[in-house]
Amino acid sequence: DMVPPCEPDVLLFDMQIVHILDCDILVRSVSGHTPGGIVYAIPSESIAFTGDSLFRNSIGRSDLPGGNGAQLIEHLRTRVLVLPQQMIIFPGHGKSSTIGDEQTQNPYLRNDRENCH
């Protein structure tokens, strides 16, 4: 059975800065794994929480209802991989990584992806 959608208390938007506990948190909209997916980056701490959108050397599933693989890859490339290379990512599962490592080592996101099968 499907869980009925719930109404959010607050809507967050891409590039919005949310101030919580003396931290400025940058919201990046990353749909594709699920509609409305979000990555939270804290530039002052050089960390980002990528949830189930970006993993170490992998990306989130997009084959579930509402998923869109092409959109996920586009959003990760244009909205997440543009963050500072030294920024540490903490995914929803598995080990941490850095933006720089994902730019060069993630087989789903490397610029030469078209040539690696």
C-alpha positions as YAML, in Angstrom:
chain: A
units: angstrom
residues:
- id: 1
  name: ASP
  ca: [0.00, 0.00, 0.00]
- id: 2
  name: MET
  ca: [1.15, 3.50, -0.80]
- id: 3
  name: VAL
  ca: [1.62, 5.95, 2.05]
- id: 4
  name: PRO
  ca: [-0.47, 9.05, 1.41]
- id: 5
  name: PRO
  ca: [1.56, 12.23, 0.84]
- id: 6
  name: CYS
  ca: [1.80, 14.64, 3.74]
- id: 7
  name: GLU
  ca: [1.85, 18.41, 3.68]
- id: 8
  name: PRO
  ca: [5.25, 19.97, 4.43]
- id: 9
  name: ASP
  ca: [5.58, 22.49, 7.23]
- id: 10
  name: VAL
  ca: [8.06, 24.56, 5.18]
- id: 11
  name: LEU
  ca: [8.91, 24.49, 1.49]
- id: 12
  name: LEU
  ca: [12.61, 24.63, 0.62]
- id: 13
  name: PHE
  ca: [13.97, 25.83, -2.70]
- id: 14
  name: ASP
  ca: [17.17, 25.34, -4.67]
- id: 15
  name: MET
  ca: [19.91, 27.77, -3.60]
- id: 16
  name: GLN
  ca: [17.99, 28.77, -0.46]
- id: 17
  name: ILE
  ca: [20.09, 29.41, 2.64]
- id: 18
  name: VAL
  ca: [18.56, 28.08, 5.86]
- id: 19
  name: HIS
  ca: [20.04, 29.37, 9.11]
- id: 20
  name: ILE
  ca: [19.95, 26.76, 11.91]
- id: 21
  name: LEU
  ca: [22.02, 26.77, 15.12]
- id: 22
  name: ASP
  ca: [24.50, 29.38, 13.87]
- id: 23
  name: CYS
  ca: [25.03, 27.45, 10.61]
- id: 24
  name: ASP
  ca: [24.11, 28.56, 7.13]
- id: 25
  name: ILE
  ca: [22.86, 25.52, 5.23]
- id: 26
  name: LEU
  ca: [22.68, 25.67, 1.44]
- id: 27
  name: VAL
  ca: [19.76, 23.76, -0.07]
- id: 28
  name: ARG
  ca: [20.36, 22.09, -3.44]
- id: 29
  name: SER
  ca: [17.37, 20.59, -5.21]
- id: 30
  name: VAL
  ca: [18.34, 17.15, -6.55]
- id: 31
  name: SER
  ca: [15.35, 15.33, -7.99]
- id: 32
  name: GLY
  ca: [15.68, 12.02, -9.76]
- id: 33
  name: HIS
  ca: [16.01, 9.48, -6.96]
- id: 34
  name: THR
  ca: [12.71, 10.84, -5.69]
- id: 35
  name: PRO
  ca: [10.74, 13.94, -6.64]
- id: 36
  name: GLY
  ca: [11.74, 16.84, -4.41]
- id: 37
  name: GLY
  ca: [15.06, 15.34, -3.31]
- id: 38
  name: ILE
  ca: [17.42, 17.71, -1.50]
- id: 39
  name: VAL
  ca: [21.11, 17.86, -0.68]
- id: 40
  name: TYR
  ca: [22.11, 20.00, 2.31]
- id: 41
  name: ALA
  ca: [25.57, 21.62, 2.14]
- id: 42
  name: ILE
  ca: [27.24, 23.46, 5.01]
- id: 43
  name: PRO
  ca: [30.05, 25.41, 3.32]
- id: 44
  name: SER
  ca: [31.54, 26.72, 6.59]
- id: 45
  name: GLU
  ca: [32.11, 23.12, 7.71]
- id: 46
  name: SER
  ca: [32.97, 21.83, 4.21]
- id: 47
  name: ILE
  ca: [30.36, 19.05, 4.45]
- id: 48
  name: ALA
  ca: [27.25, 18.02, 2.55]
- id: 49
  name: PHE
  ca: [24.52, 15.52, 3.36]
- id: 50
  name: THR
  ca: [23.54, 13.86, 0.09]
- id: 51
  name: GLY
  ca: [20.98, 11.37, 1.36]
- id: 52
  name: ASP
  ca: [20.13, 8.70, -1.19]
- id: 53
  name: SER
  ca: [20.99, 10.87, -4.21]
- id: 54
  name: LEU
  ca: [24.78, 10.54, -4.18]
- id: 55
  name: PHE
  ca: [26.88, 7.75, -2.70]
- id: 56
  name: ARG
  ca: [30.58, 7.02, -2.76]
- id: 57
  name: ASN
  ca: [31.17, 5.93, -6.37]
- id: 58
  name: SER
  ca: [27.46, 5.49, -7.00]
- id: 59
  name: ILE
  ca: [24.13, 7.31, -7.24]
- id: 60
  name: GLY
  ca: [20.64, 6.64, -5.95]
- id: 61
  name: ARG
  ca: [18.14, 4.38, -7.62]
- id: 62
  name: SER
  ca: [15.84, 5.99, -10.12]
- id: 63
  name: ASP
  ca: [13.70, 2.98, -11.06]
- id: 64
  name: LEU
  ca: [11.11, 3.51, -8.33]
- id: 65
  name: PRO
  ca: [7.87, 5.49, -8.88]
- id: 66
  name: GLY
  ca: [8.70, 9.15, -9.48]
- id: 67
  name: GLY
  ca: [12.37, 8.44, -10.24]
- id: 68
  name: ASN
  ca: [14.17, 9.87, -13.25]
- id: 69
  name: GLY
  ca: [17.74, 8.73, -13.90]
- id: 70
  name: ALA
  ca: [18.66, 11.39, -16.47]
- id: 71
  name: GLN
  ca: [17.39, 14.14, -14.18]
- id: 72
  name: LEU
  ca: [19.29, 12.72, -11.21]
- id: 73
  name: ILE
  ca: [22.57, 12.69, -13.15]
- id: 74
  name: GLU
  ca: [21.96, 16.21, -14.51]
- id: 75
  name: HIS
  ca: [21.15, 17.62, -11.06]
- id: 76
  name: LEU
  ca: [24.13, 15.91, -9.44]
- id: 77
  name: ARG
  ca: [26.48, 17.22, -12.11]
- id: 78
  name: THR
  ca: [25.12, 20.79, -12.16]
- id: 79
  name: ARG
  ca: [24.06, 21.30, -8.54]
- id: 80
  name: VAL
  ca: [26.25, 19.07, -6.38]
- id: 81
  name: LEU
  ca: [29.52, 18.44, -8.20]
- id: 82
  name: VAL
  ca: [29.94, 22.22, -8.51]
- id: 83
  name: LEU
  ca: [30.44, 22.43, -4.74]
- id: 84
  name: PRO
  ca: [34.06, 22.77, -3.52]
- id: 85
  name: GLN
  ca: [36.17, 19.71, -4.34]
- id: 86
  name: GLN
  ca: [37.35, 19.30, -0.74]
- id: 87
  name: MET
  ca: [33.77, 19.19, 0.59]
- id: 88
  name: ILE
  ca: [33.07, 15.88, 2.33]
- id: 89
  name: ILE
  ca: [29.82, 14.17, 1.41]
- id: 90
  name: PHE
  ca: [27.86, 12.05, 3.84]
- id: 91
  name: PRO
  ca: [25.39, 9.83, 1.96]
- id: 92
  name: GLY
  ca: [22.34, 8.12, 3.37]
- id: 93
  name: HIS
  ca: [24.23, 4.80, 3.34]
- id: 94
  name: GLY
  ca: [27.85, 3.74, 3.13]
- id: 95
  name: LYS
  ca: [31.15, 5.55, 3.44]
- id: 96
  name: SER
  ca: [31.80, 9.26, 3.06]
- id: 97
  name: SER
  ca: [33.64, 10.73, 0.09]
- id: 98
  name: THR
  ca: [34.52, 14.16, -1.31]
- id: 99
  name: ILE
  ca: [33.10, 16.16, -4.17]
- id: 100
  name: GLY
  ca: [36.49, 15.95, -5.92]
- id: 101
  name: ASP
  ca: [36.61, 12.16, -5.63]
- id: 102
  name: GLU
  ca: [33.09, 11.86, -7.01]
- id: 103
  name: GLN
  ca: [33.98, 14.14, -9.94]
- id: 104
  name: THR
  ca: [36.85, 11.85, -10.95]
- id: 105
  name: GLN
  ca: [35.91, 8.40, -9.66]
- id: 106
  name: ASN
  ca: [32.13, 8.05, -9.73]
- id: 107
  name: PRO
  ca: [31.39, 5.99, -12.89]
- id: 108
  name: TYR
  ca: [27.91, 7.52, -13.17]
- id: 109
  name: LEU
  ca: [29.12, 11.13, -13.04]
- id: 110
  name: ARG
  ca: [32.58, 11.30, -14.61]
- id: 111
  name: ASN
  ca: [32.81, 13.53, -17.68]
- id: 112
  name: ASP
  ca: [34.03, 10.53, -19.72]
- id: 113
  name: ARG
  ca: [30.97, 8.49, -18.68]
- id: 114
  name: GLU
  ca: [29.85, 8.08, -22.30]
- id: 115
  name: ASN
  ca: [33.07, 6.18, -23.00]
- id: 116
  name: CYS
  ca: [32.98, 3.79, -20.06]
- id: 117
  name: HIS
  ca: [30.74, 0.79, -20.40]
...
